[in-house]
């Protein structure tokens, strides 16, 4: 499989890869999608051609090295948002809320970054709906620089929306 399936130029390899992708449904399998923001729209087009194959977007769609300055990050976020919107339009697409330290390094050490990250997480949850989102981790990478898994969840999970996702005792996002 070419590493750059979504943007590569080998049409024969693309056709073979997509044919294999379409076979996932016959085996009751889903596809974990890992791609960069500039590849999200192409990934959404692929997924749209295979509506019976459930897809799970890994790592929050991979926004990379955001600064926490909304204006400075906007060009990067515009590409990410467009791709995320295309994927969210597909009812068989889901997203893992993970790899926040890659998206915004040291977000838990800076209140501005933490708030900006929460805004993005809330946006994704509202875009996909809580039932198509799941918290995950990229452990142990997420633990670099001292962030613990319990701290990550305690900072993100309960406060990812300004209003409760569902009445207590649990939300569809945090409890199944």
C-alpha positions, 0 to 999 in steps of 0.5 A: 500500500503506498503511504500516500494513497490519498494524494499519490499518483499511482492510479493502479495502486489506488484502485487496488487499495480501495478495492481492499478497503471495500472488502472490510465490510464483508469481514465485519471490520472497521477502518482506523483512519490516520491522516493529516488535515490536508488529507481529510477531504480526500479521506472523506470522499473515499469513506463516502464511496464505502458507506457500509465500512465504519471508519474511526478517525484517529487522533482528533484529525491530527491538527499539528503544533497549534500555538493557542493563538486562535488568529495565528492558528487559523490557516491550519485550523481552516484546513482541518475544520473543512476536512473534519466537516466533510467526515462528520457529514458521513454517519458511519464516521467516528472520531477519537479525541486523542493526541492533544499534546501533538495538536497543542504542545504543553496545553495543560501547562498554559491556561490559554492553550488549555482553553483553546484546546477545549474549544476545539474539542467541544467543536468536534463533539458538536460536529460529530455528536457525542455518540460518534466521539470517543476519548482515547490516548496516545500513551505513552507519548501523551505522557511526555513532559509529565502529563498523567492519563488521569490528569488528561481526562480530568482536564478534558472529559468533564469540561468539554462542553459548556453544558452537560452532554447528557444528564447525570450520571453519565453522558453518551461520550463518557459512558456506554 
